């Protein structure tokens, strides 16, 4: 892959041109990174305090009773965002969808166990566990095989 960068005052704004023979997954990843907005911060609410959450410490995010929660070790923080917004924010931090209501951190997984119904039980480094539904097992397996980011 060849990269050309031309910095000059004559340009009003930054533009990116990609020239390729065909569309590939690598190009898709490059485009996602380029389009990524400036990272906003992820805040969690616990009792009366608001806490800045480090995505690398979050095991998983889940929806319950129309609220969104982040799980870190033995604590749960409410997040005032929609689940799909959190997913978009965290996708660049190694998170993937585990089920309709759960997004998990692939980088915090310690081990898996196959459930009798075809789902996977995921154990995190913190001791927490969550389930990956059948629909999401193959994409997660593929992501783990290719090494994540």
N, C-alpha and C positions, 0 to 999 in steps of 0.2 A: 504494500500500500504506500502510495506517495502522498505527502502532505505539503501543500504550498500555502504560505501565509504572506500576504502583502499588506503592510501597514503604511498608510499614507494619509496626510491631512485632506486630500481631495475627496475622500469617502465621507458621506454624510452619516451613514449608519453601517453596522456590520452586516455582511451577507455571507452566506455559505453556499458553495456550489460543490456538489458531489458528482463525479463522473465515474460511472461503473458500467461493466458489460451487462450485469444482471442484478436484480434485487436479492439481497442475502439477509440472513438474520443479523450479521455483523452491522450491516447498513442500518437496519431497523434500530439496533441498540444505539448507534451513533446519533441517529435522528432523535431518539428519545432523550439522550443526554443534552443535545443542542437545544431542544425545545423546553427542557426542564426550566421552570421558573426559579427565581431566587428562592432558596429554601426558607420557608417560614418555620417558625418554632412550634413545637408540639407541647402543649400545656395540659397537665392533668390536675384535677380538683380532688382534694381529699379533705373532708370536713370543711373547715373554714379557710384552708390555705390552697394557693395555686402553686404548682410545682412544675419546673421546667424538666421535661422528660428526655433522657438520652435514648434515641432509638436503639442503640446497641445493647441496652440493658432490658429492653422490653421483650418478654417471651411471646406474648400474643395479644391481640386486640379482639374484643368480642362485643356483640350487640345483645342486650338483654332488656326486655321491657321498654323498648324504644329509646334506650340510652346506650352510649358507647363507653367501654371500659378498657383500660390498658392494664395488663398484668405484669408486674415486676416482682420476682421472688414471691414474697408472701403478702404483697400489697396490691390493691386495685385502685386505679385512679379513673375518675370519670373524665371523658374528653368531650368537649363541646363542638364536635364536628360530626358529619355524617360518615358512615363506615366507608363508602366509596371515596370520600375525600381523604380519609386517613390512609386508605390503600394507595391512592395516587401519590401521596406524600412519602410513604414508607417503601414503595417499590424499589427505590434506588438504595435502600438500606438492607436489602436481602429479605424482604417480606413477600409472602405469597398468600393467596387465598387458600384456606384449609376447608372451608365450607361456606354456606350462604351467609353465616353470621360470624365467621372467625377468619382473621388474618394472622398468620404466624411468622415468626422470625426464623428463617432457615439456618442462620448462623448460630443460634442458641440451642439447636437440637442436639441431644446427646445420643438417643437411640429410638428405635421403632419397635412396635409389636403389632402383629397382624391380628385384627379382631375376627370373630367368627362370621360377621356379616360382610366382610370385605373391606371395611374401613381400617385405617391405620391408627394406632394409638401412639402419639408422639410424646416422648419424655424430654423435657428441657433440662439444661444444666442446673437450674435452680431447684429441680424436683417437681415442678408443675407438669401437668399433663393435659393434652387436648387431643381431639380426634380429627383426622382428615377423612372426609367423605370420599367414596369411590370416584366420584366425578373429578376430583382434584388430585388423586394419587399419581396418575401418570405424568401430568405437567410438573409436579413437585419432584418426582423421581428423575425426570429429564433434567431439570434445573440443578439438582444435586449432583448428577453424573457429570454435567458439563462444568461444574465447579463454581456455580454462582457468578459473582461479579468478577 
